[in-house]
Amino acid sequence: MTASPVQQFLEHLGRDPVLQLRVQAAVTADEVAQLAQELGFAVSGCDLLMLSGRSTAGVRVTRVDHPGEYPGRYY
């Protein structure tokens, strides 16, 4: 079974410390998705938000709540 593009990106992220720093500096899920897309992974911000609270390939995805957002929108 083939891994999804999100899983492939997270596996790559787990092995690349420079990319980890870039992801940590990103403010939104869309910015992280843009980094993934630049590397050839078909990932959207929504894909990442749907994984919030889960670990995949040794990488934990955590959604940061920002003031003014609707709670429960992506989960």
BALOBA-1460 file (C-alpha; in Angstrom, 3 decimals):
// residues 75
<rec num="1" residu="m" x="0.000" y="0.000" z="0.000"/>
<rec num="2" residu="t" x="1.391" y="3.421" z="-0.939"/>
<rec num="3" residu="a" x="1.637" y="6.206" z="1.583"/>
<rec num="4" residu="s" x="-0.413" y="9.337" z="0.996"/>
<rec num="5" residu="p" x="1.378" y="12.529" z="-0.045"/>
<rec num="6" residu="v" x="0.914" y="13.894" z="3.498"/>
<rec num="7" residu="q" x="2.506" y="10.788" z="5.011"/>
<rec num="8" residu="q" x="5.355" y="10.957" z="2.494"/>
<rec num="9" residu="f" x="5.937" y="14.611" z="3.362"/>
<rec num="10" residu="l" x="5.920" y="13.897" z="7.094"/>
<rec num="11" residu="e" x="8.403" y="11.047" z="6.605"/>
<rec num="12" residu="h" x="10.653" y="13.432" z="4.679"/>
<rec num="13" residu="l" x="10.173" y="16.076" z="7.379"/>
<rec num="14" residu="g" x="11.247" y="13.603" z="10.065"/>
<rec num="15" residu="r" x="14.601" y="13.126" z="8.279"/>
<rec num="16" residu="d" x="15.346" y="16.756" z="7.360"/>
<rec num="17" residu="p" x="16.363" y="19.039" z="10.271"/>
<rec num="18" residu="v" x="16.555" y="22.145" z="8.048"/>
<rec num="19" residu="l" x="12.986" y="21.570" z="6.840"/>
<rec num="20" residu="q" x="11.905" y="21.044" z="10.455"/>
<rec num="21" residu="l" x="13.157" y="24.542" z="11.294"/>
<rec num="22" residu="r" x="11.324" y="26.011" z="8.305"/>
<rec num="23" residu="v" x="8.095" y="24.246" z="9.324"/>
<rec num="24" residu="q" x="8.428" y="25.463" z="12.916"/>
<rec num="25" residu="a" x="8.833" y="29.025" z="11.623"/>
<rec num="26" residu="a" x="5.664" y="28.771" z="9.499"/>
<rec num="27" residu="v" x="2.618" y="30.512" z="10.941"/>
<rec num="28" residu="t" x="-0.190" y="28.689" z="9.123"/>
<rec num="29" residu="a" x="-0.912" y="25.214" z="7.810"/>
<rec num="30" residu="d" x="-1.057" y="26.725" z="4.326"/>
<rec num="31" residu="e" x="2.544" y="27.923" z="4.713"/>
<rec num="32" residu="v" x="3.604" y="24.397" z="5.696"/>
<rec num="33" residu="a" x="1.660" y="23.023" z="2.716"/>
<rec num="34" residu="q" x="3.490" y="25.487" z="0.464"/>
<rec num="35" residu="l" x="6.821" y="24.128" z="1.740"/>
<rec num="36" residu="a" x="5.609" y="20.590" z="0.982"/>
<rec num="37" residu="q" x="4.476" y="21.597" z="-2.500"/>
<rec num="38" residu="e" x="7.857" y="23.187" z="-3.237"/>
<rec num="39" residu="l" x="9.352" y="19.750" z="-2.554"/>
<rec num="40" residu="g" x="6.873" y="18.024" z="-4.875"/>
<rec num="41" residu="f" x="4.351" y="16.725" z="-2.328"/>
<rec num="42" residu="a" x="0.666" y="17.311" z="-3.150"/>
<rec num="43" residu="v" x="-0.318" y="18.518" z="0.328"/>
<rec num="44" residu="s" x="-2.877" y="21.144" z="1.347"/>
<rec num="45" residu="g" x="-3.241" y="23.046" z="4.581"/>
<rec num="46" residu="c" x="-6.530" y="21.257" z="5.169"/>
<rec num="47" residu="d" x="-4.780" y="17.874" z="4.825"/>
<rec num="48" residu="l" x="-2.407" y="18.905" z="7.601"/>
<rec num="49" residu="l" x="-5.135" y="20.285" z="9.854"/>
<rec num="50" residu="m" x="-7.059" y="17.018" z="9.582"/>
<rec num="51" residu="l" x="-4.066" y="15.242" z="11.166"/>
<rec num="52" residu="s" x="-3.951" y="17.569" z="14.167"/>
<rec num="53" residu="g" x="-3.254" y="15.693" z="17.378"/>
<rec num="54" residu="r" x="-1.882" y="12.619" z="15.607"/>
<rec num="55" residu="s" x="1.594" y="11.304" z="14.958"/>
<rec num="56" residu="t" x="2.635" y="9.992" z="11.574"/>
<rec num="57" residu="a" x="6.108" y="8.791" z="10.639"/>
<rec num="58" residu="g" x="7.422" y="9.961" z="14.012"/>
<rec num="59" residu="v" x="6.174" y="13.519" z="13.440"/>
<rec num="60" residu="r" x="3.407" y="14.921" z="15.639"/>
<rec num="61" residu="v" x="1.013" y="17.328" z="13.944"/>
<rec num="62" residu="t" x="-0.336" y="20.023" z="16.257"/>
<rec num="63" residu="r" x="-2.833" y="22.685" z="15.309"/>
<rec num="64" residu="v" x="-2.328" y="26.024" z="17.005"/>
<rec num="65" residu="d" x="-5.548" y="27.792" z="17.940"/>
<rec num="66" residu="h" x="-5.587" y="31.426" z="16.917"/>
<rec num="67" residu="p" x="-8.001" y="33.984" z="18.399"/>
<rec num="68" residu="g" x="-11.056" y="34.543" z="16.250"/>
<rec num="69" residu="e" x="-11.141" y="31.091" z="14.642"/>
<rec num="70" residu="y" x="-14.142" y="28.835" z="14.888"/>
<rec num="71" residu="p" x="-13.475" y="25.980" z="17.313"/>
<rec num="72" residu="g" x="-13.989" y="22.512" z="15.895"/>
<rec num="73" residu="r" x="-13.764" y="23.652" z="12.289"/>
<rec num="74" residu="y" x="-11.300" y="20.945" z="11.239"/>
<rec num="75" residu="y" x="-12.063" y="18.141" z="13.674"/>
